[in-house]
């Protein structure tokens, strides 16, 4: 699985990062890299501005394969695995201690899900600080009216 490329319009620039309004494509389903703003547009934040894009520019954004794999793991594999492992651990603890197996399994599942969520948040912050695994502006397709 290689890098993917999307087009969007630079909305804001802050230091070496830009915020880009993205168009909705078929590849967007299930991906959580963008978020909707108040007007319903998809916004991708904290994109490394490696080409000097300015607000109004239409740009091509490169989304490294590592980001897509990490997003898929965070969305599907890790939460399900944490719930199953937590339930099994709680169930076994219930057997060993004489507690209700269903209740201890549910508590174990919830506990494992919380731990997984916190771990995923920490991993997301680490990935967002890494230049090689962050989405980046690859090219300026056309200069906007605000660019000089």
N, C-alpha and C positions, 0 to 999 in steps of 0.2 A: 504494500500500500504506500504510494508516494504522496507527496505534498499535493494539496488542493489549492485552487486559485479562485477567488471571488472578486467581483468588482463592486465598488461603492464610492460614495462621495465623502470627502473629508469634511467634517462638521467643525472640529476644533483641534487645535494643536497646543500641547503643553510640554515644553522641553523636547525630549527626543521621542515623545509619544503623540499619537493622534487618535481621535475618535472618528469612526467612519459609519455612515448610514449605509446599510447593506440592503440589497434587493433579496427577496425571498426566492430561493431556488429549491429544486427537489432534494438536493443534498442537505438542506437545513433541517429536515425532520429528525427529531431526536437529539440534535446537536444543541448544546447550551452555551456556545461561545458568545452568541449575541443575546441581547435582552431588548425587550420592547420599551420604547420611551413613552411619554405621555400621549403622543400623537399616533401611536401604533406602529411607528417605524422600527425596524430592527437596527440596533446600534451595537457595534463592536468597539469596546474600549481598550485602552492600553496597548495599542498596536505600535510596534517599533517603527519609527519613521526613518527608514534607512536611505531615502532618496530626497528628503527635503520637501515633502508635500505640504501644501498650505490649504487652509479652509477654502472650499469650493472646487478643489481639484478632484477629478475622477481618477481613482487609483485601482491598481490590481493588488489584492492582498494575498500573500502566501500563507497558508495554514499548514505548518509542518505535520507530517504523518504522526509524529510522536504526540502532538496535541490531540489529534483525532482518536488515536488509540487510548490515550489517557481519559478522554471524555467518554468513550464507550465503556471503559472499565468502571469509571466513576458512576455512570448511569445504570449499568446493567449488572455486571459481574460482582463487584464488591458489595453492594447492598444486599443482594440475594444470598451471597455466601455468608455474610455477617449474620443475617437473620437465621439461616439454617444452622450455622455453627453455634450461635447463641442459644437457639432453642434446644439443640442436642445437648449442649453443656448444661443448661438449666434442667433439662429432663433427667440427665444422669445425676446431677446434684440432688434433685428431688428424690430419686430412687435411693441414693446413699443416705440422705438425711431423714427420709420419711415424710417430706412435705408433699403437697399436691403436685404431681408431675406436670400437669397442664399449666398451673400457675407459675411454677418455677421455670418451666420452659419459656413461657411468655415473657417473664421478667428477664431471663437470659437473652432472649431474642432482642428485646428493647435495649438492654444494656449494650449488647454487641453492636446494634445499629447505631447507637449514640457514639460509641468509640470509633466505629468506621467513619461516621460523618465527620467527627473531629479530625481524624487522620486525613481524610480527603481534603478538608479545608486547609490543613497545613501543607499538604502536597501541592495543592493548587497555588498557594502563595509562593512556594519554592519554584514551581514551574513558571509562574508569571514573571519572576525575576531573572530567569535564564534566557539569554538572547537567542540561543539556538533552538529553544523550544517554544518561543513566543511567536504569535502571528506577526508578520511584518509587511510593510508596504514594499512591494517588489518593483513596481513601476508606476509612473504617472501616465495615464492614458490621455488625458487632456487637462490643460490648465483652466481653472475656474476664473470667474470675473474678479474675485478678491485677490488672486495671486498676482504678484508683480512680475 
